[in-house]
């Protein structure tokens, strides 16, 4: 399967990943799915993600990643997965605070966001266990550490 990823670097950071890495992480999260071929990823500032977080989730402040699944009613099915919005500075700050390698945390945020686009959630405990295990399995398969284990470098 080939996925077309539109990567918009509105607020790039020194530790933001390459397009190649982003493609690898998206493919890993999608697995063998063949019904999704288009995705947008927008890397933004704290102010932009905070405004989106308030507008769409009713929450104040910046967050690491927001997922917007494509769910419009159309007469013909479209291969659109949706949009991810990732805040570069929040991801960087979290990686530092949590003692994680920036690349590993970026991989986690991209995979986490794609799984949300696929319908996974972590609102209820049993949903969270399923999603977190899937994230862990994907990240381990890519050579990254388990994301929900505290590390301090």
C-alpha positions in Angstrom: 0.0 0.0 0.0 1.2 3.5 -0.8 0.0 6.4 1.4 0.2 10.0 0.3 1.2 12.1 3.3 1.0 15.9 3.0 3.5 17.1 5.6 3.1 20.8 6.5 6.0 22.2 8.6 4.5 25.4 9.9 6.6 25.5 13.0 9.6 23.2 12.5 12.0 22.3 15.3 15.6 21.2 15.3 14.5 17.7 16.5 11.5 17.3 14.2 11.7 14.1 12.2 12.4 13.6 8.5 9.6 13.0 6.0 11.1 9.5 5.6 10.7 8.7 9.3 7.2 10.1 9.3 6.2 7.9 6.4 7.8 4.8 8.1 5.8 5.5 11.3 2.5 6.0 9.5 3.0 2.8 7.5 3.8 0.9 10.7 0.6 2.2 12.4 -1.5 1.4 9.4 -0.2 -2.1 9.1 -1.8 -4.0 6.3 -4.8 -1.6 5.9 -5.4 -0.8 2.3 -8.4 1.5 2.5 -6.5 4.6 3.6 -4.2 6.3 1.1 -4.2 10.0 2.1 -3.2 11.8 5.3 -2.2 15.3 6.2 0.2 16.0 9.1 0.7 19.6 10.2 3.5 20.5 12.5 2.5 23.7 14.4 3.2 26.1 17.2 1.8 26.1 20.7 -0.6 29.0 19.8 -2.1 27.2 16.8 -2.6 23.8 18.6 -4.0 25.6 21.6 -6.6 27.4 19.5 -7.5 24.0 17.8 -7.6 22.3 21.2 -10.0 24.9 22.5 -12.2 25.0 19.3 -12.6 21.3 18.8 -12.1 19.8 22.3 -13.1 22.7 24.6 -9.8 22.4 26.4 -7.4 25.2 27.3 -3.7 25.1 26.4 -1.4 23.4 24.0 -1.4 19.6 23.6 1.0 17.3 21.8 -1.2 15.9 19.0 -4.7 16.3 17.7 -6.4 13.9 15.3 -9.2 14.8 12.9 -10.5 11.7 11.2 -12.1 12.1 7.8 -15.8 11.2 8.4 -17.7 13.3 5.9 -20.7 11.7 4.2 -19.9 11.4 0.5 -21.6 9.5 -2.3 -18.5 7.6 -3.2 -16.0 6.4 -0.6 -12.8 8.4 -0.5 -9.5 7.0 0.7 -8.9 9.9 3.1 -7.7 9.0 6.6 -7.8 12.4 8.1 -5.4 15.0 9.6 -2.9 15.1 12.4 -1.8 18.3 14.0 1.4 18.0 16.1 3.0 20.7 18.2 6.7 20.5 17.8 7.6 22.4 21.0 5.2 20.3 23.2 6.7 17.1 21.8 10.2 18.3 22.4 9.4 19.5 26.0 7.6 16.2 26.8 10.6 14.2 25.5 12.9 16.2 27.7 10.7 16.1 30.8 10.1 12.3 30.4 13.7 11.5 29.7 12.9 10.1 26.2 14.8 10.4 23.0 13.1 13.1 20.9 12.9 10.7 17.9 11.2 8.0 19.9 8.7 10.5 21.3 8.0 11.8 17.8 7.4 8.3 16.6 5.0 7.7 19.5 3.0 10.8 18.8 2.7 10.1 15.0 1.7 6.4 15.7 -0.7 7.5 18.5 -2.4 10.1 16.2 -2.7 7.6 13.3 -4.3 5.0 15.7 -6.9 7.7 16.7 -7.6 8.3 13.0 -8.2 4.5 12.7 -10.8 4.7 15.5 -8.7 3.7 18.6 -9.3 5.6 21.8 -8.2 5.7 25.4 -11.1 7.2 27.2 -12.1 4.0 28.9 -9.6 1.8 30.7 -10.1 -1.3 28.4 -9.8 0.9 25.3 -6.7 2.5 26.7 -5.1 -1.0 27.4 -5.8 -2.0 23.8 -4.5 1.2 22.3 -1.4 1.4 24.5 -0.5 -2.2 23.8 -0.8 -1.6 20.1 1.4 1.5 20.3 4.0 -0.4 22.4 4.0 -3.3 19.9 4.5 -1.0 16.9 7.2 1.1 18.6 9.1 -2.0 19.7 8.9 -3.4 16.2 10.6 -0.3 15.0 13.4 -0.5 17.6 12.1 2.2 20.0 11.5 1.6 23.7 8.0 1.0 25.1 6.4 4.5 25.4 4.6 4.1 28.7 7.7 3.1 30.7 9.2 5.9 32.6 12.8 6.6 31.6 15.3 9.1 32.7 18.5 9.6 30.7 
